Amino acid sequence: MVVLNKIYTRTGDTGDTALGDGARVAKYDIRVNAYGTLDETNATVGLARLHASGDMDDALSRIQNDLFDLGADLCRPVSTGDATAEYPPLRVSQPQVDRLETEIDAMNRDQETLRSFILPGGSPLAAHLHLCRTVSRRAERLAVELAGTETINPSAVKYLNRLSDWFFVAARAANNNGADDVLWVPGANR
């Protein structure tokens, strides 16, 4: 359990921060950027939840928790000592990825076939879910960049890839299963 009895520590006043394994890195380190963008994604999900109810709100709540899991995963570098660590690292797992796929398939089943690209908008919930999608895509790009230089949990990248798809399909669900999507009209304003 996390205990936060003091919010400021002053340990980052010189521009560095601690990773989950205690190592200190610059606050602009790609790893910090990646899990910082997960925090930003989580904040956008919180905004979307202001417009959600029922099953959608429940799903978004699960995703917010998963994003904290994913942040914990990325803030602790993968090492050979993970299995024997005093506190085993929290890693995103394949069942979390599978759950997103199952939910995507269920939402997509009743949606109108796409015949154009969609402009972010429609209902307030759909607009916020599109924002979630774009921020999660940035988090994915940063995680992939991190994976290009360091070993990370492969399920982390898979989760982020599915998550942006989930937000896209959820935005369509929030737009009356696509009937109220705002479609791109190529060259409409020439």
N, C-alpha and C positions, 0 to 999 in steps of 0.2 A: 504494500500500500504506500502511496506517495503521501508524504507529510510536508506541507508548505506552511511553515509558521513565520517565515520571513520572506518577503517578496523580493527585495533587493539584496544583493550579496556584495556588490562592488567588484566582483571578480572579473567582470567583463569590461571594466572601465578603460582598459588599454587596447580594446579592439579584438580580443580573442574570447573564446567560449569553450566550455567543456563538452566533449562528446560523451556518449553513454558509457564508454570504457574509461573515462577519466582523462583521455588525451586532450590537449588544448590545441585548438586550431583558430585561424582567423575567422571573424564573423562573416566574411565574404567567401569562405571556402565553399566549393561546389556542394559538398555534403550538407552544409548548413543551409545553403540556398534551396536544396531539394526538400529537406524536411520543413523549412520555413514556408515553402510554397504549399506544402500539405496543410500547414496551419491556416494559410490563407484560403485554401480550398474549403477547409472545415468551416471557416467563418462564412463563406458564401453559402454553404449548405444550411447554416443557421438562419441566414436571411430567407432562403427558399422555404424553410420550415414555417416561417410566419404565414405562408400562403397554403400550406399543405394540411391535410387531415387524414384520418383513417389509415389505410394501408400505406399510402404514400409517406405520411409522416413517420410511421413505424419503420419503413425502409430507410428513410433519410436518417433516422436516429441510429440505426445499425451502421450505416455508412459513416456517420460521425465517429462512432466508436472505433470502427475499422481504421479510419484515418489517424486516430491516436495510436493504434497498434502499428500502423505503417510508419508513423513518425518515430516511434520507439525503435522500430526495426532499422530505419535508415540512420538514426543518430548513434547507433552502436555498430562500428565496423565488424564485418565478419572476420573471425580469426579461428585458428586451429584450436584455441582454448575455449571456444564457446561451450562445448559439451561438458567441460569440467569446471566452468565458472561457478562461483558461489551463488550468483543469481543468473540462471540461464537467460539469455537474451530473448525478448519477445520478437517473434518473427511472424510475418503474414504467411498464411498457409494456403495450400491449394483449395481446401474446402471453402475458403472465403471467396476465391476467384470463381469457383463453381456456383456458389450461391448467386453471385452477380449474373452469371450466364443464365441460370434458371429464371431469375427475375426478368432479365432482358427478354428471353423467349416468351414468357407469360404476357408481358406488356405488349410486345410486338405482334402477338397473335391476332389482335383485334384492330390493328392499325391499318389505315388506308395505305396502299402502295405508293411509294414516293415516285414522282415523275419530274421533280425539280429539286434543286437545293433549297434549303429552308433558311429564311432570315430569322435571326434570334428575335423572338417576340411572341405575340399572341396574348395569352393570359398572363397575369403577374407571376404565377407559379412557373409557367413555361419560360418566361424571360429570365427568371432567377436560375432555373435549371440550366439554361444555355450559358449563363455566366459561370455556373459551377463546372460545366463541361470545358469551357475555355481555360479556366484556371487549373483544372486537373490535367489538361493536356500539357500545360507549361510544366507542372510538377513531373509529368511523365518524361518530358524532354530532358529535364534536369536529372532525373533518376537514370535515364539512359546514358547521359553524358558522364555521370558518376560511374556507372558500370563500365564505361570505356577505359577508366583508369584504375578502378578499384573493384574488388570482388564485393558484390551485393547479393542479397537473396533474390534469385530469379523470380520468385512469386511476387515480389514487390512490383516489378515492372509489369508482369502479367495483370496484377490487380489494377494498376493505374490505367493500363490499356483498356481493360473491360469497363472500368469506372466511367471513363469519358463516354463510352458507348451507352452505358446505363443512363447517364444524364441526358443523352440525346433522345433515347427512346422514352424516357420519363417525361421529357419536355413535350414530346408528341402526345403522350398519354394525357398530359395536362391541357393540351389543346384539342380536347374532344377526339382523342385517338387519331390526330392528324387532320381532322376535318377543318379545324380552325388554324392550321399552320399558316404562316405568312411565307409565301413562295417567292423565290428570286425570279425576276423577269429579266433575262439577259438584254442589255441595251435599252431598257425601258425609258431612260432619260436622255437619249442622244438628241 
